[in-house]
Amino acid sequence: MLKIVICDDEEFYLSNIQLKIQSYLQEKNIQDYEIITFGNSEKLIQANAVIQDCQLFFLDINMSGINGIELAEKIRDIHKSAFIVFVTAYIDYAIEGYRVKAIRYIIKDMLDSMLAECMDTIMYELRIKNQKVKYPFIDGTCEIYSHDIAYIESDKHKVIFHMVRNQDNYELYDKLDCIEKGLEQYGFLRIHKSFLVNMVYIEELTRYQVKMKTGEILSIPREKYQYVEEKYYENEGKML
């Protein structure tokens, strides 16, 4: 089920955004969804269970009390991979939005023209997240969600899948080059001859290192750094 949160302290926009999203989903024949609305940010920021359970958040930026940027930071602390959309009367928060990895800004006066493209992008990304890949692992052939892979490591003749949602890694005998070809379309980036990373789990890119949201720090060869940097920021640009 697609679960969506809308938070806006103006009742007109809260209702209008909800109606527009419902209209979009009905047009796409998507029926398995739930929309939860909040009229102020304080109630949402206390609803940890809701934040954990929802994939998509539409947030007003200029709310009284806790503003949308602060609210997005809280959401990011709880739900690393949620989609965040800012719906605002202003477009003066690009740097802050980049920091919390907002996927889109929608201007309130342009809601009709901007919402469909925004939702198309999110639905495409969700399909990628729900994409399963199948491999003949050492412990048996298994299907896993590509989005649950944090990074893949080559260790001698083995390839190790480091997973996000559980402590168990998967191993198989193969070459990382072959694995890379099958996962490029799902946002994986080869940063090193031994590492293929899922870009959604990159916390920070620094000189010759990648810090992962899962805590690991992976090295980037000096000669490959510019390529990795370009691909990473190209991917980040698609999220804004």
Buried (B, 14 or more C-beta within 10 A) or exposed (E): EBBBBBBBBBEEBBEBBBEBBBEBBEEEEEEEBEBBBBBBBBEBBEBEEBBEBBBBBBBBBBBEEBBBBBBBBBBBEBBBBBBBBBBBEEEEBEEBBEEBBBBBBBBBEEBEEBBBEBBEBBBEBBEBBEEEBEBEBEEEEBEBBBBBBBBBBBEEEEBBBBBBEEEEBBBBEBEBEEBBEEBEEBBBBBBBEBBBBBBBBBEEBEEEEBBBBBEBEBBBEEEBBEBBBEBBEEBBEEBE
